[in-house]
Amino acid sequence: MKTTKSLLQTGALTLTLMASSVMAAVSVDEAAKLGASLTPVGAEKAGNADGSIPAWTGGLPQNAGSADAAGFLTDPFANEQPLFTITAKNVDQYKDKLTPGQVAMFKRYPDTYKIPVYKTHRTATLPAKVIEATKYNATHTKLVEGGNGLEDFHSANPFPIPKDGLEAIWNHITRYRGGSVSRFVTQVTPQTNGSYSLVYFQDEFTFRDQLKDYDPSKPSNVLFYFKQRVTAPSRLAGNVLLVHETLNQVKEPRLAWLYNAGQRRVRRAPQVSYDGPGTATDGLRTSDNFDMYNGAPDRYDWKLEGKKEIYIPYNAYKLDSPKFKYSDIIKAGHINQDLTRYELHRVWHVVATLKPGERHVYEKRDFYIDEDTWQAAAIDHYDGRGILWRVAEGHAQFYYDKQVPWYTLESLYDLVSGRYVALGMKNEEKQSYDFSYAAGESDYTPAALRQEGVR
């Protein structure tokens, strides 16, 4: 009996240690790879075998180009031409470097969809303070509450050397986007014939540690604050959405409020999560499709499949140019692919599968996350029958003057209806993103919504 009891105790101790190691940060020795064989955020510093993906050498400098009076950046690669263009006629040659969703787009739109492939440039880097926080996170940050929250986390990139899919997806959720930003952007949901009406948004976005009145001595479960005001069309103008994004959304669900300008009332908005309908999208995207993916990861099992080399949208300076009108970009079926730029990059492939007993319109999601930025570059969405339904692409650019990787445009294509959502365009707006925006906690309270919603 004593022997049996001893074995049971030993076994229990072993399981406890194994569980602890799963949830623990990486060792100091492993973290030492950051900035050495790995980039400061955990990407492979070396290029690939044939040189089609170059080594990372520090990203674009802040003076890589200039900004006009409205803040729009010049394209550092404006003189480059595509190396080749993938079309429905030659897509079979490149299938090994395309996502299933991209291949499906060629089948859905064989006459118009194309992927122009350019020389690869690894342009991204981050401010020194974010790199320092990433290095700290590597040896300190842990998953808690079954992976639904973070402990001892600073700023961005909690797991630069991820061990599983959940850690990789937390890197996307928490990645650096400038700290505090104000932006004017537009959204369209074109009909199958290409006709569309624009919806105009003013977004404000501030990570908690970037608040003007941030007090590090006061603990909080808030990751960032987000406020979105509809400025047009008139039937929607004045409606305001406020979100307090929590680090642990199972312990403390996302807090969301909606100010309805017609009713002049502020109400809680629990539907702004998971597969609740996205704002003014005709049901073409879910709430967690915004920013390619956002919110609590608790409804899915996350599997890290490893890395792949994929042609992904990248360095989308042309697509962001104020030289183009929205009508130049929005076309029937998909955006104008002549204005896009794709490059070969290494991505983390993460598969999210809906847990038994959980509910979501997407049964499975395949994520392709850029190794240099931790941004999701492409996501394929499958319905409850296991059929590919929606294809998302994040057309990214590096705001080199501010050292911020982010999206130029997010697209989500519905293969069944033939319609899509395009969000984030600002070509015709008066200014580009304002990374100097400053806000305090009082700017992100329900009490502030009524003033924000004045038409």
Secondary structure, 3 states (H helix, E strand, C coil): CHHHHHHHHHHHHHHHHHHHHHHCCCCHHHHCCECCCECCCCCECCCCCCCCCCCCCCCCCCCCCCECCCCCECCCCCCCCCCEEECCCCHHHHHHHCCHHHHHHHHHCCCCCCEEECCCCCCCCCCHHHHHHHHHHHHHCEEEHHHCEEECCCCCCCCCCCCCHHHHHHHHHHCCCCCEEEEEEEEECCCCCCCCCCEEEEEEEEEHHHCCCCCCCCCCCEEEEEEEEEEECCCCCCCEEEEEEECCCCCCCCEEEEEECCCCEEEECCCCCCCCECCCCCCCCEHHHCCCCCCCCCCEEEEEEEEEEEEEECCCCCCCCCCCCHHHHECCCCECHHHCCEEEEEEEEEEEEECCCCCCCCCEEEEEEECCCCCEEEEEEECCCCCEEEEEEEEEEEECCCCEEEEEEEEEEECCCCCEEEEEECCCCCCCCECCCCCCHHHHCHHHHHHHCCC
